[in-house]
């Protein structure tokens, strides 16, 4: 454990060594982040900072993911608070924002209406609203805890007046049509949950992971709902899991949506599918 009076440099080395001994691969990176977030307000480190840092280090060594320990994670250059009711926003999901920008470049300053289904932290809707300054949106999540978290994140990131979040089961109770619908739904097959990385399995909410026996339950619900909630020419951009491209494309085609593009994430995997409603 660290003690007050240590230099920032010495504390960073001590934290890195503790993380390394615990088998944490990115120990140097994580030590830097912990020090920067919790103990960079003075050198040497003061008593209050040491208490924060020791508590965080103990939680991390016990297996809690770094960003859960810190209570927030960056997405699209913005900071999003995390709670047990939400997934951690991950860089691969930024593929959906890139797709929205690519396909709606000529409409950056239109008063678009955006719907985010399964909003979690609100990261997809909030990042989109930051890029489309006249747009407004609605985020839906089955979890009331996620709705509260997303509402706070919208205010935190300066779009609170343009974003509304509410509890709901996909599009139940929604009569409106939207120019853009985004969704990162649960897409892990139920039998695969037990084999997930412990950082995901033990800390991300099951509600946001479990996509049913074949991982496609959410896409079936989306296929049934999207056509009646998209404006003519409107876009739906959906995140998918590994190997789900053809199955999801087939579901959307059966619902009458036209596949426009498939976009790859940072690892080169197809991560986002773009569909258009052409009634």
C-alpha positions as CSV (number, residue, x, y, z in Angstrom):
1,X,0.0,0.0,0.0
2,X,1.1,3.5,-0.7
3,X,1.8,6.2,1.9
4,X,1.4,9.9,1.9
5,X,4.6,11.8,1.0
6,X,5.6,9.6,-1.9
7,X,6.5,11.3,-5.2
8,X,4.2,10.9,-8.1
9,X,7.0,9.1,-10.0
10,X,7.6,6.7,-7.2
11,X,3.9,6.0,-6.7
12,X,3.5,5.3,-10.4
13,X,6.3,2.7,-10.3
14,X,4.9,1.1,-7.2
15,X,1.4,0.8,-8.7
16,X,2.8,-0.6,-11.9
17,X,4.8,-3.2,-10.0
18,X,1.7,-4.3,-8.0
19,X,-0.3,-4.6,-11.2
20,X,2.4,-6.5,-12.9
21,X,2.7,-9.0,-10.1
22,X,-1.1,-9.5,-10.3
23,X,-0.7,-10.5,-14.0
24,X,-2.3,-7.4,-15.5
25,X,-0.9,-7.1,-19.0
26,X,-1.1,-3.3,-19.5
27,X,0.4,-2.5,-16.1
28,X,2.3,0.5,-17.2
29,X,-0.7,2.1,-18.9
30,X,-3.0,1.3,-16.0
31,X,-0.6,2.7,-13.4
32,X,-0.4,5.9,-15.4
33,X,-4.1,6.3,-15.7
34,X,-4.7,5.6,-12.0
35,X,-2.1,8.1,-10.9
36,X,-3.4,10.7,-13.4
37,X,-7.0,10.3,-12.3
38,X,-6.6,9.9,-8.6
39,X,-3.3,11.3,-7.4
40,X,-2.0,14.0,-9.8
41,X,-3.2,17.0,-7.7
42,X,0.1,17.3,-5.8
43,X,3.7,16.1,-5.7
44,X,4.5,14.6,-3.2
45,X,1.1,12.8,-3.0
46,X,-1.2,14.0,-0.2
47,X,-3.2,11.9,2.3
48,X,-6.5,12.2,0.5
49,X,-5.0,11.2,-2.8
50,X,-3.3,8.2,-1.2
51,X,-6.6,7.0,0.3
52,X,-8.3,7.2,-3.1
53,X,-5.4,5.5,-4.9
54,X,-5.1,2.7,-2.4
55,X,-8.8,2.0,-2.5
56,X,-8.7,1.9,-6.3
57,X,-5.7,-0.3,-6.5
58,X,-7.3,-2.8,-4.1
59,X,-10.4,-3.0,-6.3
60,X,-8.3,-3.4,-9.4
61,X,-6.2,-6.1,-7.8
62,X,-9.4,-7.9,-6.8
63,X,-10.4,-8.1,-10.5
64,X,-12.6,-5.1,-11.1
65,X,-12.0,-3.6,-14.5
66,X,-10.0,-0.4,-14.6
67,X,-12.7,1.8,-16.0
68,X,-15.2,0.5,-13.5
69,X,-12.8,1.4,-10.7
70,X,-12.5,4.9,-12.1
71,X,-16.3,5.2,-12.7
72,X,-16.0,6.6,-16.2
73,X,-14.7,5.7,-19.6
74,X,-13.9,7.8,-22.7
75,X,-15.9,7.3,-25.9
76,X,-15.6,9.5,-29.0
77,X,-13.4,11.8,-27.0
78,X,-16.1,12.3,-24.4
79,X,-16.3,11.1,-20.8
80,X,-19.1,8.7,-19.8
81,X,-20.0,7.8,-16.3
82,X,-20.4,4.0,-15.7
83,X,-22.8,2.2,-13.4
84,X,-23.6,-1.5,-12.8
85,X,-26.6,-1.0,-15.1
86,X,-24.5,-0.1,-18.2
87,X,-22.0,-1.7,-20.5
88,X,-18.6,0.0,-20.7
89,X,-18.5,2.0,-24.0
90,X,-15.8,0.4,-26.1
91,X,-13.8,1.8,-29.0
92,X,-15.2,-0.7,-31.5
93,X,-18.6,0.9,-31.1
94,X,-17.3,4.2,-32.4
95,X,-17.6,2.5,-35.8
96,X,-21.4,3.3,-35.6
97,X,-20.6,7.1,-35.2
98,X,-18.2,6.9,-38.1
99,X,-20.9,5.3,-40.2
100,X,-23.4,8.0,-39.3
101,X,-21.0,10.7,-40.2
102,X,-20.1,9.0,-43.5
103,X,-23.7,8.5,-44.6
104,X,-25.1,11.8,-43.3
105,X,-22.3,14.2,-44.1
106,X,-24.5,16.4,-46.1
107,X,-27.0,16.7,-43.3
108,X,-24.7,17.7,-40.4
109,X,-26.7,20.8,-39.8
110,X,-30.2,19.5,-40.3
111,X,-32.6,19.1,-37.4
112,X,-32.4,15.3,-37.5
113,X,-34.3,13.1,-35.1
114,X,-32.2,10.3,-33.7
115,X,-33.4,7.1,-31.8
116,X,-31.0,5.0,-29.8
117,X,-32.3,1.6,-28.8
118,X,-30.7,-0.1,-25.8
119,X,-28.9,3.2,-25.0
120,X,-26.9,2.1,-21.9
121,X,-24.6,5.0,-21.0
122,X,-26.1,7.0,-23.8
123,X,-22.8,7.0,-25.6
124,X,-24.1,6.5,-29.2
125,X,-26.8,9.1,-29.0
126,X,-24.7,11.6,-27.1
127,X,-21.7,11.3,-29.4
128,X,-24.1,11.6,-32.4
129,X,-25.7,14.8,-31.0
130,X,-22.3,16.3,-30.4
131,X,-21.5,15.8,-34.1
132,X,-24.9,16.9,-35.4
133,X,-25.4,20.2,-33.5
134,X,-29.1,20.8,-34.5
135,X,-30.2,17.2,-34.0
136,X,-32.2,15.9,-31.1
137,X,-32.8,12.4,-29.9
138,X,-34.5,9.8,-27.7
139,X,-32.7,7.0,-25.9
140,X,-34.5,3.9,-24.8
141,X,-33.4,1.2,-22.3
142,X,-35.1,-1.6,-20.4
143,X,-33.0,-0.7,-17.3
144,X,-34.1,2.3,-15.2
145,X,-30.6,2.5,-13.9
146,X,-29.2,2.8,-17.4
147,X,-31.8,5.6,-18.2
148,X,-30.6,7.5,-15.1
149,X,-27.0,7.1,-16.1
150,X,-27.6,8.2,-19.7
151,X,-29.5,11.2,-18.5
152,X,-26.6,12.3,-16.4
153,X,-24.1,11.6,-19.2
154,X,-26.1,13.8,-21.6
155,X,-25.8,16.8,-19.1
156,X,-22.2,15.9,-18.5
157,X,-21.4,16.2,-22.2
158,X,-23.5,19.3,-23.0
159,X,-26.4,17.8,-24.9
160,X,-28.9,17.5,-22.0
161,X,-31.4,19.9,-23.7
162,X,-31.4,17.8,-26.9
163,X,-31.6,14.3,-25.5
164,X,-34.4,12.5,-23.7
165,X,-34.0,9.1,-22.1
166,X,-36.7,6.8,-20.9
167,X,-37.4,3.2,-19.9
168,X,-38.9,1.0,-22.5
169,X,-38.9,-2.3,-24.3
170,X,-37.5,-1.4,-27.7
171,X,-40.0,0.8,-29.5
172,X,-43.1,0.0,-27.5
173,X,-45.2,3.1,-27.0
174,X,-43.3,5.1,-29.6
175,X,-45.3,6.6,-32.5
176,X,-42.7,8.9,-34.0
177,X,-40.5,8.3,-37.0
178,X,-36.7,9.1,-37.0
179,X,-34.1,10.0,-39.5
180,X,-31.5,7.8,-37.8
181,X,-31.8,4.8,-35.5
182,X,-28.8,3.5,-33.7
183,X,-28.5,0.3,-31.7
184,X,-25.9,-1.8,-30.0
185,X,-28.2,-4.6,-28.8
186,X,-27.3,-7.7,-26.8
187,X,-25.8,-10.1,-29.3
188,X,-24.0,-12.8,-27.4
189,X,-25.5,-16.3,-27.6
190,X,-26.8,-17.4,-24.2
191,X,-24.5,-20.5,-24.1
192,X,-21.5,-18.3,-24.8
193,X,-21.9,-16.0,-21.8
194,X,-20.0,-18.4,-19.5
195,X,-16.9,-18.3,-21.8
196,X,-16.6,-14.5,-21.9
197,X,-13.7,-12.6,-20.5
198,X,-14.3,-12.2,-16.7
199,X,-14.0,-8.4,-17.1
200,X,-17.1,-8.6,-19.2
201,X,-19.0,-11.6,-17.7
202,X,-18.7,-10.5,-14.1
203,X,-19.1,-6.7,-14.5
204,X,-21.2,-5.9,-17.6
205,X,-25.0,-6.4,-17.1
206,X,-26.3,-9.7,-18.4
207,X,-29.3,-7.8,-19.8
208,X,-27.0,-6.0,-22.2
209,X,-25.1,-9.1,-23.2
210,X,-27.5,-12.0,-23.7
211,X,-28.9,-12.1,-27.2
212,X,-30.8,-15.4,-26.7
213,X,-30.0,-18.9,-27.9
214,X,-28.5,-17.8,-31.2
215,X,-27.6,-14.2,-30.2
216,X,-30.2,-12.8,-32.7
217,X,-33.3,-12.2,-30.5
218,X,-32.7,-8.4,-30.4
219,X,-32.3,-8.2,-34.2
220,X,-35.6,-10.0,-34.7
221,X,-37.3,-7.4,-32.5
222,X,-35.5,-4.6,-34.4
223,X,-36.4,-6.0,-37.8
224,X,-40.1,-5.9,-36.8
225,X,-39.9,-2.4,-35.4
226,X,-37.5,-0.4,-37.6
227,X,-39.6,0.0,-40.8
228,X,-42.4,1.7,-39.0
229,X,-40.1,4.0,-37.1
230,X,-37.8,5.2,-39.9
231,X,-38.6,8.2,-42.1
232,X,-38.5,7.4,-45.8
233,X,-34.9,7.3,-46.7
234,X,-34.0,7.0,-43.0
235,X,-31.0,5.0,-41.8
236,X,-30.6,2.3,-39.2
237,X,-27.0,1.6,-38.0
238,X,-26.7,-1.6,-36.0
239,X,-23.7,-3.1,-34.1
240,X,-23.2,-6.8,-34.6
241,X,-21.0,-9.5,-33.2
242,X,-18.5,-11.7,-34.9
243,X,-20.0,-13.8,-37.8
244,X,-23.5,-12.2,-37.6
245,X,-23.4,-10.1,-40.7
246,X,-25.3,-12.5,-43.1
247,X,-27.9,-13.5,-40.5
248,X,-28.7,-9.9,-39.5
249,X,-28.7,-8.8,-43.2
250,X,-31.2,-11.5,-44.0
251,X,-33.5,-10.4,-41.1
252,X,-33.5,-6.8,-42.2
253,X,-34.0,-7.7,-45.9
254,X,-37.0,-9.7,-44.9
255,X,-38.3,-6.6,-43.1
256,X,-37.9,-4.6,-46.3
257,X,-34.7,-2.6,-45.3
258,X,-32.0,-2.1,-47.9
259,X,-28.4,-2.9,-46.8
260,X,-26.2,0.0,-47.7
261,X,-22.8,-0.8,-46.1
262,X,-20.8,-2.9,-43.7
263,X,-18.1,-1.2,-41.7
264,X,-15.1,-2.7,-40.0
265,X,-13.9,-1.9,-36.4
266,X,-10.3,-1.3,-35.3
267,X,-9.6,-5.0,-35.4
268,X,-10.8,-5.4,-39.0
269,X,-14.0,-7.2,-38.0
270,X,-17.4,-6.2,-39.5
271,X,-18.9,-4.3,-36.6
272,X,-21.6,-2.0,-38.0
273,X,-24.3,-2.6,-40.6
274,X,-26.1,0.3,-42.3
275,X,-29.6,-0.1,-43.6
276,X,-32.0,2.3,-45.3
277,X,-35.8,2.4,-45.3
278,X,-37.1,2.9,-48.9
279,X,-40.8,2.3,-48.7
